[in-house]
Amino acid sequence: MSNQDLLADAHRRLTSEALLLRGQVQDMMACRDLLIQQVRASARWELMKEWLEKRVDHWNPEEEYRRHLFLSGGFNHRSESFSQAATPRSDIGSRFWEGPSF
């Protein structure tokens, strides 16, 4: 077998392996997206169930909003205040105490 044939064969094998790996990554991404959707649906269901059963005394929407901003990078660590993109405090309470919006 000539060097050119060996190179062509190696190129074919590498191309085939790259396409296989790409397909596997796409499958993994689809599974991840599906799992995220399932977790969100489960969380919504639990919140709706608590709301319907009037078990909302433990809900603390302001703390949850602060945690969300902190994790998403919207909370200013130095001044311990919300970023400019944050929702005004009065709006937070009114949105959450009306009930779930799903």
N, C-alpha and C positions, 0 to 999 in steps of 0.2 A: 504494500500500500504506500502510495506517495505521501509526502508531507502535506500536499494540498488536499488530498482526500482525508487525511487525518484531521486537518483543520476544519474542513467542511463538516465532517462527522461530529466533531466536538462542538462546533457552532450550532448544529441541529439539536444536539442533546441539551446544550445550555438554553437555547431558545425554548425548547419543549419544557424544560424544568422551570424556566422563568414564567411561562404561561400557566403552568400548573400552580405555582406558588401564588401568582396573581389571583387565580380563581379561588384558592384557599383563603386568601386575605379578604376577598370580596364576600365569601361565605361567612367568615368570622365577623366582618363588619355588619352584615345583615342580621346575624344572630345577636350581636350586641345591641343593635337598634331595636330588635324585637324584645329583648329583655328589658331595655329601658322603657319601652311602651307598656310592658306588663307591670313593671314596678310602679309607674305613674298611675295606671288604671287601678291597681291595688290600693295605692295611697288615696286616690280619689274616692274609691268605694268605702274605705275605712272612715274617711272624713264625713262622707255623706251619711253613713250608718250612725256615727256619733251624733251628727246634727239632727237626724230624724229621731233619735232616741233622747234628744235634749241633753246629751252628756257633753256639754261644751264648757263647763266651768274651768277645766284645766287648760283651755285654749288661751294662748298669750300671743295675739297677732303681732304686737310691737316687737316682742323678743324674737319671734320667728322671722320677722322682716329684717331685723338687725343681723340675725345669723345669716340670712340669705345674702344681704349686702356684704357682710364680712367675707363669706365664702366666694362671692362673685367679684370681689375686689372693689366694691362700691362704697366701702366704709373707710373713712380716713382714720388711721391708727393713731396719729399724733394728736389730733384735736378731739378724738372720740366723738365725731359728729358724722352725720350722713353727708354723702357727696351731693353735689348740686343736682344730680339726676334722681335723687331720692324723692319719694312721694311725701308730701306734707303730712305731719302727724295726724291731723284731724281726718284726712282722707284714709289713712290706714285703718283706723277703727271703724269708720263707716262702711268700708268695703267688706271687712271681715265679719262684722256682726249682722249683716243682712242675711248671711247664709252663704253656702258654697255657690260658686258660679260655674257649675258644670252641668 
